[in-house]
Amino acid sequence: MFKRQLISFYPGGSGHFLAQFLSHDWTKHRSDSGATFRLDSHVISELQSQSSQIYFVGGGRFTDHYNTADRDKVFEVLDHSNNQTIITHYLNISDFRKYTDDVWVRKIFPKTNIFGMIKNNQIKKHDLELIDYTSTNLSTRVDNIFSIMHELYNDIHKDKDLPDDLIINFGSLYDIDYLVDQHKYVHGYEPSNTKIDWAQQYISLQFDPIEDCDYTDIEQIIDYLQPADYFDVALVLYLYEKNNNTIDSGRLWSIDELPNTVNEAIEFFRSNAKKYNKF
């Protein structure tokens, strides 16, 4: 059993959800109306002022997730505060191994559902109005998301700090049995039925899992993803170019030509699938 927890996670990695599920003082910072699509839609400082249980260290997607100032702040909170749970986007989880006798130290990493995590990050950032797509056309949305997707995917695959005993798979966080097991391991008892119901409600509101694939044929990718929104359109393009090694090969078409509906955009990709310098 552990009285305290430290959770490291990528933006979009459901760290706030896990922290609230594990919190002793759960009723202080959950919504009385039940779970919502996102759990960190309020300002972080407001969360911290409402409850001393959860303390967030670091910034969002646009910060350096290996910033030693964030690491040192986590050290300070662990050494000198009474916060039950510390959550952070600082990703070198091995730096905190010395605390593991007394603190449940874990990093959420997408061994599975990698694009589900990236979509979680992007759609919820838009929902929070940190990214404003309301007045943009589809081509601008796809272009922006493609760039961010490429950056996050590469960052995830460059991450080598993945000790088996300190990693939680992002793809497991939507499995209520797995969550109950983690709660039992941390606290020594099962969560209440009310907390389980709340977690199941949150899980039901999330996106279906989106795994990586190695398809190189555009039709296979379209059939695999069944694109339904602007993120899916960007993902069709990203998977096609990633898997064919054409991201840096030069398109013989412009993203500005992309039609403004999902179905027309997918047809555009079909028509231009071989229009690259590589082919």
Summary of the structure (lengths in Angstrom):
residues: 279
radius of gyration: 20.2
end to end distance: 57.8
largest distance: 60.5
contacts: 812
relative contact order: 0.14
helix: 49%
strand: 9%
